[in-house]
Amino acid sequence: MRNVYMDYSATTPVKEEVVKEMIPYFTEKFGNPSSLYAPGLEAKDGLTKARQQVAELINAEEREIFFTSCGTEADNWVIEGVADARKNKGNHIITTKIEHHAILHTCQYLEKHGVEVTYLDVDSEGFVSPADLEAAIKDTTILVSIMMVNNEVGTIQPIKELAAIAKSHDVLFHTDTVQAIGNIPIDVKELGVDFISMSAHKIYGPKGIGALYKRAGINIPSFVHGGAQEKKKRAGTENTAGIVGFGKAAELAKRDLYEHAAHSDKLRRMLWEKIEAEIPNITLNGPKDFTKRHPGNLNISFDFVEGESILLLLDANGISVSTGSACSSESLDTSHVLNALNVPPEKANGAVRFTVGDFTTEEDIDYVVEKLKEIVAKLRELSPVNGMEGWK
């Protein structure tokens, strides 16, 4: 039995070059970066290099990069930090109905403490309307937070245009780029954004390390109080090995960006074409124009079956996929993203997300389609749903 991983949007394997870069910081370079003696300064050099590598990936300055434990922490820091820093200006935040729960749950938390939140609708492919954003902004608006690439359906938002609208009203703009970095080009200066959130484990780096880009000149409160780490903005002894791994992963992502995207897109298109040809009664969720979605993403609804059943049977055949966001996989609720796209509940329940990446092969595609065809046919035979004429 083959083992085929097709859930790269959930996490990625750590590349050998990244592991090799990290290992010395667990052994001979183990010093505390805050210490002034040689082992500490050696560790600090690793942090400095990594900060530069991450900054170069998004065309930022080193001083604008703050390391966090993950993308979720970076999201929380921005949302809560701006709400506190700009409370004298207003208490209104704008986001969308398809954000990651790291944004949505933080906004819901702030609503309990007097912050007003507007959740923008999206169209049937997951796109935010610039006109809707313009109409939602008011005198009390202090922050707009819209993710660059959706984690479930892969929609790439027009961030540059949306950020310009916010800027025209003197409103800060944040975008969660956890699914975007390493997959599409990001230039913070060109985009005109104030904050972005990032995570290493989506770009073949280690888990447990993320970063926040904060544009120079913008001040928000410290998120973790204590020592003077991260320019006195995030206390706690640094995860040196993790940060070094993030730096190396960022360097590789920048170097290989277009090759990676082309490889993912080629195999994603191959997967879709084969599934579309071999399995009837399916629907592609998200943008139909593949140039407007994550290069490795497919989200497909299979009629008359449940996505969870497909997932489990694929897993039994050594194939790893997802029914939505990995961060909400324990929830039995229908995907909030598909709900926002007005996908009918019966189709949303039959949705499966496939995401390919650097280690996916054409042989993997053939194996997945072969098994998927068998599994869907078997499940449809057992389905109590009527009106399935023509699906065989």
C-alpha positions as a LaTeX table, in Angstrom:
\begin{tabular}{lrrr}
\hline
Residue & $x$ (\AA) & $y$ (\AA) & $z$ (\AA) \\
\hline
Met1 & 0.00 & 0.00 & 0.00 \\
Arg2 & 1.29 & 3.43 & $-0.92$ \\
Asn3 & 1.41 & 6.28 & 1.54 \\
Val4 & 0.25 & 9.51 & $-0.11$ \\
Tyr5 & 0.07 & 12.79 & 1.75 \\
Met6 & $-2.36$ & 15.31 & 0.27 \\
Asp7 & $-2.99$ & 17.70 & 3.13 \\
Tyr8 & $-0.20$ & 20.24 & 2.68 \\
Ser9 & $-2.49$ & 23.07 & 3.80 \\
Ala10 & $-2.76$ & 21.41 & 7.21 \\
Thr11 & 1.00 & 21.08 & 7.62 \\
Thr12 & 4.09 & 20.19 & 5.62 \\
Pro13 & 6.99 & 17.82 & 6.24 \\
Val14 & 10.16 & 19.58 & 7.42 \\
Lys15 & 12.72 & 19.62 & 4.62 \\
Glu16 & 16.11 & 18.02 & 5.21 \\
Glu17 & 17.93 & 21.32 & 4.68 \\
Val18 & 15.82 & 22.87 & 7.44 \\
Val19 & 16.46 & 20.03 & 9.89 \\
Lys20 & 20.18 & 20.21 & 9.16 \\
Glu21 & 20.17 & 23.95 & 9.91 \\
Met22 & 18.30 & 23.43 & 13.19 \\
Ile23 & 20.26 & 20.54 & 14.72 \\
Pro24 & 23.28 & 22.54 & 15.95 \\
Tyr25 & 20.95 & 24.79 & 17.97 \\
Phe26 & 19.86 & 21.77 & 20.00 \\
Thr27 & 23.46 & 20.73 & 20.66 \\
Glu28 & 26.61 & 22.87 & 20.43 \\
Lys29 & 24.79 & 26.18 & 19.80 \\
Phe30 & 22.35 & 25.77 & 22.69 \\
Gly31 & 23.09 & 29.09 & 24.44 \\
Asn32 & 20.43 & 31.57 & 25.55 \\
Pro33 & 20.34 & 34.39 & 22.97 \\
Ser34 & 19.93 & 36.95 & 25.78 \\
Ser35 & 23.25 & 35.95 & 27.36 \\
Leu36 & 26.32 & 38.07 & 26.68 \\
Tyr37 & 28.92 & 35.29 & 26.62 \\
Ala38 & 30.03 & 33.52 & 23.44 \\
Pro39 & 27.46 & 30.65 & 23.32 \\
Gly40 & 24.64 & 33.15 & 23.82 \\
Leu41 & 25.97 & 35.49 & 21.13 \\
Glu42 & 26.30 & 32.53 & 18.76 \\
Ala43 & 22.64 & 31.69 & 19.31 \\
Lys44 & 21.70 & 35.34 & 18.84 \\
Asp45 & 23.49 & 35.34 & 15.50 \\
Gly46 & 21.17 & 32.52 & 14.44 \\
Leu47 & 18.13 & 34.61 & 15.36 \\
Thr48 & 19.45 & 37.63 & 13.49 \\
Lys49 & 20.06 & 35.60 & 10.34 \\
Ala50 & 16.59 & 34.01 & 10.54 \\
Arg51 & 14.91 & 37.39 & 10.99 \\
Gln52 & 16.64 & 38.59 & 7.84 \\
Gln53 & 15.60 & 35.47 & 5.91 \\
Val54 & 11.94 & 35.84 & 6.89 \\
Ala55 & 12.02 & 39.57 & 6.11 \\
Glu56 & 13.46 & 38.93 & 2.66 \\
Leu57 & 10.67 & 36.47 & 1.84 \\
Ile58 & 8.08 & 39.27 & 2.11 \\
Asn59 & 10.31 & 42.28 & 1.25 \\
Ala60 & 10.18 & 43.67 & 4.78 \\
Glu61 & 12.85 & 45.10 & 7.07 \\
Glu62 & 14.39 & 42.95 & 9.79 \\
Arg63 & 13.12 & 45.28 & 12.52 \\
Glu64 & 9.55 & 44.65 & 11.31 \\
Ile65 & 9.65 & 40.88 & 12.01 \\
Phe66 & 8.58 & 39.59 & 15.45 \\
Phe67 & 8.73 & 35.86 & 16.13 \\
Thr68 & 5.74 & 34.19 & 17.78 \\
Ser69 & 4.78 & 30.63 & 18.66 \\
Cys70 & 2.50 & 30.27 & 15.63 \\
Gly71 & 0.27 & 32.09 & 13.15 \\
Thr72 & $-2.63$ & 31.96 & 15.58 \\
Glu73 & $-0.66$ & 33.91 & 18.16 \\
Ala74 & 0.27 & 36.51 & 15.56 \\
Asp75 & $-3.42$ & 36.88 & 14.61 \\
Asn76 & $-4.42$ & 37.29 & 18.26 \\
Trp77 & $-1.67$ & 39.81 & 18.88 \\
Val78 & $-2.79$ & 42.06 & 16.03 \\
Ile79 & $-6.52$ & 41.93 & 16.71 \\
Glu80 & $-6.25$ & 42.45 & 20.45 \\
Gly81 & $-3.30$ & 44.84 & 20.17 \\
Val82 & $-5.00$ & 47.22 & 17.74 \\
Ala83 & $-8.23$ & 47.12 & 19.74 \\
Asp84 & $-6.24$ & 48.29 & 22.76 \\
Ala85 & $-3.90$ & 50.73 & 21.03 \\
Arg86 & $-6.62$ & 52.50 & 19.06 \\
Lys87 & $-9.48$ & 52.40 & 21.55 \\
Asn88 & $-9.50$ & 56.19 & 21.76 \\
Lys89 & $-10.12$ & 56.38 & 18.00 \\
Gly90 & $-12.85$ & 53.77 & 17.81 \\
Asn91 & $-13.99$ & 50.24 & 18.56 \\
His92 & $-15.00$ & 48.85 & 15.17 \\
Ile93 & $-13.20$ & 45.97 & 13.40 \\
Ile94 & $-14.02$ & 44.58 & 9.96 \\
Thr95 & $-13.26$ & 41.01 & 8.92 \\
Thr96 & $-14.95$ & 38.33 & 6.79 \\
Lys97 & $-17.12$ & 35.30 & 7.37 \\
Ile98 & $-14.48$ & 32.94 & 5.94 \\
Glu99 & $-11.51$ & 33.80 & 8.15 \\
His100 & $-9.55$ & 31.23 & 10.09 \\
His101 & $-10.92$ & 30.66 & 13.59 \\
Ala102 & $-7.83$ & 32.38 & 14.99 \\
Ile103 & $-9.39$ & 35.59 & 13.69 \\
Leu104 & $-13.08$ & 34.80 & 14.14 \\
His105 & $-12.82$ & 33.56 & 17.72 \\
Thr106 & $-10.62$ & 36.48 & 18.73 \\
Cys107 & $-13.15$ & 38.91 & 17.28 \\
Gln108 & $-15.97$ & 37.11 & 19.07 \\
Tyr109 & $-14.01$ & 37.39 & 22.31 \\
Leu110 & $-13.57$ & 41.13 & 21.80 \\
Glu111 & $-17.27$ & 41.54 & 21.05 \\
Lys112 & $-17.92$ & 40.46 & 24.64 \\
His113 & $-15.74$ & 43.38 & 25.74 \\
Gly114 & $-17.45$ & 46.14 & 23.79 \\
Val115 & $-15.77$ & 45.89 & 20.40 \\
Glu116 & $-18.07$ & 46.05 & 17.38 \\
Val117 & $-17.24$ & 43.62 & 14.58 \\
Thr118 & $-18.56$ & 43.54 & 11.01 \\
Tyr119 & $-18.27$ & 40.18 & 9.23 \\
Leu120 & $-18.28$ & 40.75 & 5.48 \\
Asp121 & $-20.07$ & 38.36 & 3.14 \\
Val122 & $-18.24$ & 36.74 & 0.24 \\
Asp123 & $-19.48$ & 35.62 & $-3.17$ \\
Ser124 & $-19.99$ & 32.02 & $-4.29$ \\
Glu125 & $-16.25$ & 31.59 & $-4.93$ \\
Gly126 & $-15.14$ & 33.17 & $-1.66$ \\
Phe127 & $-14.16$ & 36.63 & $-2.86$ \\
Val128 & $-14.68$ & 39.77 & $-0.79$ \\
Ser129 & $-16.24$ & 42.70 & $-2.63$ \\
Pro130 & $-14.14$ & 45.89 & $-2.38$ \\
Ala131 & $-17.40$ & 47.84 & $-2.54$ \\
Asp132 & $-18.70$ & 45.97 & 0.50 \\
Leu133 & $-15.56$ & 46.83 & 2.43 \\
Glu134 & $-15.84$ & 50.49 & 1.46 \\
Ala135 & $-19.46$ & 50.56 & 2.60 \\
Ala136 & $-18.67$ & 48.90 & 5.93 \\
Ile137 & $-16.02$ & 51.41 & 7.04 \\
Lys138 & $-17.16$ & 54.12 & 9.44 \\
Asp139 & $-15.63$ & 56.76 & 11.64 \\
Thr140 & $-15.02$ & 54.28 & 14.47 \\
Thr141 & $-13.30$ & 51.63 & 12.30 \\
Ile142 & $-9.78$ & 50.91 & 13.53 \\
Leu143 & $-8.79$ & 47.68 & 11.76 \\
Val144 & $-9.59$ & 45.56 & 8.73 \\
Ser145 & $-8.42$ & 41.92 & 8.84 \\
Ile146 & $-8.86$ & 39.84 & 5.66 \\
Met147 & $-6.90$ & 36.67 & 4.95 \\
Met148 & $-4.83$ & 36.55 & 1.77 \\
Val149 & $-5.52$ & 32.90 & 0.88 \\
Asn150 & $-8.38$ & 30.89 & 2.32 \\
Asn151 & $-7.30$ & 27.68 & 4.01 \\
Glu152 & $-10.28$ & 25.60 & 2.85 \\
Val153 & $-11.11$ & 26.66 & $-0.72$ \\
Gly154 & $-7.90$ & 28.48 & $-1.64$ \\
Thr155 & $-9.42$ & 31.81 & $-2.70$ \\
Ile156 & $-6.77$ & 34.51 & $-3.21$ \\
Gln157 & $-8.16$ & 37.88 & $-2.13$ \\
Pro158 & $-7.31$ & 41.19 & $-3.89$ \\
Ile159 & $-5.36$ & 42.33 & $-0.83$ \\
Lys160 & $-3.65$ & 45.30 & $-2.49$ \\
Glu161 & $-6.99$ & 46.80 & $-3.52$ \\
Leu162 & $-8.63$ & 46.08 & $-0.16$ \\
Ala163 & $-5.70$ & 47.51 & 1.79 \\
Ala164 & $-5.81$ & 50.69 & $-0.31$ \\
Ile165 & $-9.46$ & 51.18 & 0.64 \\
Ala166 & $-8.59$ & 50.86 & 4.33 \\
Lys167 & $-5.66$ & 53.27 & 3.95 \\
Ser168 & $-7.89$ & 55.88 & 2.31 \\
His169 & $-9.86$ & 55.97 & 5.57 \\
Asp170 & $-6.78$ & 55.88 & 7.84 \\
Val171 & $-7.69$ & 52.36 & 8.97 \\
Leu172 & $-5.01$ & 49.76 & 9.74 \\
Phe173 & $-4.96$ & 46.62 & 7.58 \\
His174 & $-3.95$ & 43.09 & 8.60 \\
Thr175 & $-3.84$ & 39.98 & 6.47 \\
Asp176 & $-3.30$ & 36.41 & 7.62 \\
Thr177 & $-0.82$ & 34.97 & 5.08 \\
Val178 & $-0.33$ & 31.56 & 6.69 \\
Gln179 & $-1.62$ & 29.82 & 3.53 \\
Ala180 & $-0.06$ & 32.36 & 1.19 \\
Ile181 & 3.63 & 32.59 & 2.06 \\
Gly182 & 5.74 & 30.26 & 0.00 \\
Asn183 & 2.85 & 29.70 & $-2.43$ \\
Ile184 & 2.31 & 33.11 & $-4.01$ \\
Pro185 & 4.54 & 36.22 & $-4.14$ \\
Ile186 & 4.19 & 38.59 & $-1.16$ \\
Asp187 & 5.67 & 42.08 & $-1.08$ \\
Val188 & 4.45 & 44.02 & 1.94 \\
Lys189 & 5.55 & 47.33 & 0.46 \\
Glu190 & 3.65 & 46.75 & $-2.76$ \\
Leu191 & 0.58 & 45.46 & $-0.93$ \\
Gly192 & 0.48 & 48.42 & 1.46 \\
Val193 & $-0.48$ & 46.31 & 4.48 \\
Asp194 & 0.33 & 47.12 & 8.10 \\
Phe195 & 0.48 & 43.60 & 9.56 \\
Ile196 & 0.78 & 40.04 & 8.28 \\
Ser197 & 0.74 & 36.74 & 10.17 \\
Met198 & 2.96 & 33.82 & 9.15 \\
Ser199 & 3.69 & 30.25 & 10.21 \\
Ala200 & 6.74 & 28.08 & 9.52 \\
His201 & 5.07 & 24.68 & 9.36 \\
Lys202 & 3.15 & 25.58 & 6.20 \\
Ile203 & 6.40 & 26.15 & 4.27 \\
Tyr204 & 8.32 & 22.97 & 5.16 \\
Gly205 & 9.57 & 24.39 & 8.44 \\
Pro206 & 9.03 & 23.28 & 12.06 \\
Lys207 & 5.83 & 23.55 & 14.05 \\
Gly208 & 5.63 & 25.85 & 17.06 \\
Ile209 & 7.09 & 28.94 & 15.41 \\
Gly210 & 5.42 & 31.80 & 13.56 \\
Ala211 & 5.95 & 35.48 & 12.98 \\
Leu212 & 4.21 & 38.81 & 12.84 \\
Tyr213 & 5.18 & 41.50 & 10.37 \\
Lys214 & 4.43 & 44.89 & 11.90 \\
Arg215 & 5.09 & 47.88 & 9.70 \\
Ala216 & 7.70 & 50.22 & 11.17 \\
Gly217 & 6.14 & 53.16 & 12.96 \\
Ile218 & 3.02 & 51.33 & 14.15 \\
Asn219 & 2.82 & 50.61 & 17.85 \\
Ile220 & 0.73 & 47.97 & 19.54 \\
Pro221 & 1.11 & 46.69 & 23.12 \\
Ser222 & 3.28 & 43.74 & 24.08 \\
Phe223 & 1.49 & 40.43 & 23.80 \\
Val224 & 3.55 & 38.52 & 26.37 \\
His225 & 4.95 & 40.41 & 29.35 \\
Gly226 & 8.22 & 39.62 & 31.06 \\
Gly227 & 11.70 & 39.97 & 29.61 \\
Ala228 & 13.01 & 42.16 & 26.81 \\
Gln229 & 12.93 & 39.60 & 24.00 \\
Glu230 & 11.65 & 40.57 & 20.54 \\
Lys231 & 12.38 & 44.25 & 21.07 \\
Lys232 & 10.45 & 44.16 & 24.35 \\
Lys233 & 7.26 & 43.14 & 22.53 \\
Arg234 & 7.12 & 39.40 & 23.24 \\
Ala235 & 8.77 & 38.14 & 26.39 \\
Gly236 & 10.12 & 34.64 & 26.87 \\
Thr237 & 13.31 & 32.81 & 25.97 \\
Glu238 & 13.35 & 32.42 & 22.21 \\
Asn239 & 12.69 & 29.12 & 20.47 \\
Thr240 & 16.09 & 29.42 & 18.82 \\
Ala241 & 16.10 & 26.16 & 16.88 \\
Gly242 & 12.55 & 26.76 & 15.67 \\
Ile243 & 13.36 & 30.31 & 14.59 \\
Val244 & 16.47 & 29.15 & 12.75 \\
Gly245 & 14.36 & 26.49 & 11.02 \\
Phe246 & 11.79 & 29.11 & 10.05 \\
Gly247 & 14.56 & 31.24 & 8.61 \\
Lys248 & 15.94 & 28.42 & 6.49 \\
Ala249 & 12.45 & 27.43 & 5.31 \\
Ala250 & 11.82 & 31.06 & 4.33 \\
Glu251 & 15.09 & 31.17 & 2.40 \\
Leu252 & 14.15 & 28.01 & 0.48 \\
Ala253 & 10.60 & 29.27 & $-0.11$ \\
Lys254 & 11.92 & 32.49 & $-1.64$ \\
Arg255 & 14.45 & 30.65 & $-3.79$ \\
Asp256 & 12.00 & 28.02 & $-5.06$ \\
Leu257 & 8.73 & 30.01 & $-5.08$ \\
Tyr258 & 7.92 & 29.85 & $-8.77$ \\
Glu259 & 9.15 & 26.29 & $-9.25$ \\
His260 & 7.11 & 25.17 & $-6.23$ \\
Ala261 & 3.97 & 26.96 & $-7.42$ \\
Ala262 & 4.30 & 25.54 & $-10.94$ \\
His263 & 4.79 & 22.01 & $-9.62$ \\
Ser264 & 1.79 & 22.27 & $-7.29$ \\
Asp265 & $-0.43$ & 23.81 & $-9.96$ \\
Lys266 & 0.48 & 21.16 & $-12.54$ \\
Leu267 & $-0.37$ & 18.28 & $-10.19$ \\
Arg268 & $-3.47$ & 20.03 & $-8.82$ \\
Arg269 & $-4.81$ & 20.44 & $-12.38$ \\
Met270 & $-3.95$ & 16.83 & $-13.18$ \\
Leu271 & $-5.80$ & 15.66 & $-10.07$ \\
Trp272 & $-8.88$ & 17.72 & $-10.90$ \\
Glu273 & $-8.98$ & 16.64 & $-14.54$ \\
Lys274 & $-8.76$ & 12.96 & $-13.61$ \\
Ile275 & $-11.37$ & 13.22 & $-10.84$ \\
Glu276 & $-13.69$ & 15.19 & $-13.10$ \\
Ala277 & $-13.33$ & 12.57 & $-15.84$ \\
Glu278 & $-13.65$ & 9.51 & $-13.58$ \\
Ile279 & $-16.24$ & 10.52 & $-10.95$ \\
Pro280 & $-19.59$ & 12.11 & $-11.85$ \\
Asn281 & $-21.81$ & 14.27 & $-9.63$ \\
Ile282 & $-19.07$ & 16.40 & $-8.13$ \\
Thr283 & $-18.68$ & 20.15 & $-7.57$ \\
Leu284 & $-15.52$ & 22.23 & $-7.31$ \\
Asn285 & $-15.83$ & 24.61 & $-4.36$ \\
Gly286 & $-14.07$ & 27.96 & $-4.56$ \\
Pro287 & $-12.66$ & 29.77 & $-7.61$ \\
Lys288 & $-13.12$ & 28.01 & $-10.95$ \\
Asp289 & $-10.21$ & 30.03 & $-12.31$ \\
Phe290 & $-7.22$ & 28.17 & $-10.90$ \\
Thr291 & $-5.00$ & 31.25 & $-11.18$ \\
Lys292 & $-7.13$ & 32.81 & $-8.45$ \\
Arg293 & $-6.72$ & 30.06 & $-5.88$ \\
His294 & $-3.89$ & 28.48 & $-3.88$ \\
Pro295 & $-1.72$ & 26.59 & $-6.41$ \\
Gly296 & $-2.09$ & 23.26 & $-4.62$ \\
Asn297 & $-5.71$ & 23.45 & $-3.46$ \\
Leu298 & $-8.78$ & 21.51 & $-4.55$ \\
Asn299 & $-11.98$ & 21.44 & $-2.50$ \\
Ile300 & $-14.51$ & 19.06 & $-4.03$ \\
Ser301 & $-18.03$ & 18.08 & $-2.99$ \\
Phe302 & $-19.05$ & 14.52 & $-3.80$ \\
Asp303 & $-22.82$ & 14.12 & $-4.07$ \\
Phe304 & $-24.67$ & 11.42 & $-2.08$ \\
Val305 & $-21.77$ & 10.69 & 0.31 \\
Glu306 & $-20.20$ & 12.24 & 3.39 \\
Gly307 & $-16.73$ & 13.74 & 3.20 \\
Glu308 & $-15.75$ & 12.18 & 6.51 \\
Ser309 & $-16.49$ & 8.70 & 5.17 \\
Ile310 & $-14.33$ & 9.39 & 2.13 \\
Leu311 & $-11.53$ & 10.66 & 4.39 \\
Leu312 & $-11.58$ & 7.57 & 6.60 \\
Leu313 & $-11.59$ & 5.12 & 3.70 \\
Leu314 & $-8.83$ & 7.01 & 1.91 \\
Asp315 & $-6.84$ & 6.88 & 5.14 \\
Ala316 & $-7.31$ & 3.11 & 5.23 \\
Asn317 & $-5.64$ & 3.10 & 1.81 \\
Gly318 & $-2.70$ & 5.22 & 2.98 \\
Ile319 & $-4.02$ & 8.52 & 1.63 \\
Ser320 & $-4.20$ & 11.62 & 3.84 \\
Val321 & $-6.70$ & 14.37 & 2.97 \\
Ser322 & $-8.97$ & 16.73 & 4.91 \\
Thr323 & $-12.63$ & 17.63 & 5.11 \\
Gly324 & $-11.80$ & 21.26 & 5.90 \\
Ser325 & $-9.51$ & 23.18 & 8.20 \\
Ala326 & $-7.20$ & 21.00 & 10.29 \\
Cys327 & $-7.78$ & 23.37 & 13.20 \\
Ser328 & $-11.50$ & 22.54 & 13.29 \\
Ser329 & $-11.41$ & 18.87 & 12.29 \\
Glu330 & $-12.88$ & 17.74 & 15.61 \\
Ser331 & $-16.00$ & 19.84 & 15.06 \\
Leu332 & $-19.07$ & 18.16 & 13.58 \\
Asp333 & $-20.44$ & 21.44 & 12.28 \\
Thr334 & $-20.62$ & 22.13 & 8.56 \\
Ser335 & $-17.69$ & 24.23 & 7.34 \\
His336 & $-18.28$ & 27.92 & 8.06 \\
Val337 & $-16.39$ & 28.69 & 4.85 \\
Leu338 & $-18.67$ & 26.58 & 2.66 \\
Asn339 & $-21.69$ & 27.99 & 4.48 \\
Ala340 & $-20.51$ & 31.50 & 3.63 \\
Leu341 & $-20.16$ & 30.46 & $-0.03$ \\
Asn342 & $-23.81$ & 29.31 & 0.13 \\
Val343 & $-22.86$ & 25.71 & $-0.62$ \\
Pro344 & $-25.97$ & 23.61 & 0.14 \\
Pro345 & $-25.59$ & 21.58 & 3.37 \\
Glu346 & $-25.78$ & 18.24 & 1.57 \\
Lys347 & $-22.90$ & 19.28 & $-0.70$ \\
Ala348 & $-20.92$ & 20.83 & 2.16 \\
Asn349 & $-21.17$ & 17.53 & 4.06 \\
Gly350 & $-19.68$ & 15.76 & 1.06 \\
Ala351 & $-16.69$ & 18.11 & 0.71 \\
Val352 & $-13.09$ & 16.93 & 0.75 \\
Arg353 & $-9.99$ & 19.15 & 0.55 \\
Phe354 & $-6.98$ & 17.90 & $-1.36$ \\
Thr355 & $-3.75$ & 19.91 & $-1.21$ \\
Val356 & $-0.61$ & 18.86 & $-3.06$ \\
Gly357 & 2.95 & 20.03 & $-2.48$ \\
Asp358 & 6.63 & 19.59 & $-3.22$ \\
Phe359 & 6.75 & 15.85 & $-2.56$ \\
Thr360 & 3.59 & 14.95 & $-4.51$ \\
Thr361 & 4.20 & 12.89 & $-7.66$ \\
Glu362 & 2.19 & 12.01 & $-10.75$ \\
Glu363 & 2.10 & 8.42 & $-9.48$ \\
Asp364 & 0.47 & 9.73 & $-6.30$ \\
Ile365 & $-2.22$ & 11.41 & $-8.40$ \\
Asp366 & $-3.01$ & 8.18 & $-10.26$ \\
Tyr367 & $-3.18$ & 6.17 & $-7.03$ \\
Val368 & $-5.46$ & 8.68 & $-5.30$ \\
Val369 & $-7.89$ & 8.84 & $-8.22$ \\
Glu370 & $-7.95$ & 5.05 & $-8.50$ \\
Lys371 & $-8.81$ & 4.61 & $-4.82$ \\
Leu372 & $-11.12$ & 7.61 & $-4.68$ \\
Lys373 & $-13.20$ & 6.29 & $-7.58$ \\
Glu374 & $-13.61$ & 2.92 & $-5.83$ \\
Ile375 & $-14.45$ & 4.51 & $-2.48$ \\
Val376 & $-17.03$ & 6.96 & $-3.81$ \\
Ala377 & $-18.73$ & 4.22 & $-5.85$ \\
Lys378 & $-18.86$ & 1.95 & $-2.80$ \\
Leu379 & $-20.28$ & 4.67 & $-0.56$ \\
Arg380 & $-22.88$ & 5.66 & $-3.13$ \\
Glu381 & $-24.06$ & 2.06 & $-3.36$ \\
Leu382 & $-24.69$ & 2.18 & 0.38 \\
Ser383 & $-26.25$ & 5.65 & 0.34 \\
Pro384 & $-29.93$ & 5.88 & 1.36 \\
Val385 & $-30.31$ & 9.02 & $-0.78$ \\
Asn386 & $-32.68$ & 8.62 & $-3.71$ \\
Gly387 & $-32.43$ & 10.25 & $-7.12$ \\
Met388 & $-28.92$ & 9.09 & $-7.94$ \\
Glu389 & $-29.71$ & 8.10 & $-11.52$ \\
Gly390 & $-26.76$ & 8.53 & $-13.82$ \\
Trp391 & $-23.98$ & 8.66 & $-11.25$ \\
Lys392 & $-22.44$ & 5.28 & $-12.13$ \\
\hline
\end{tabular}
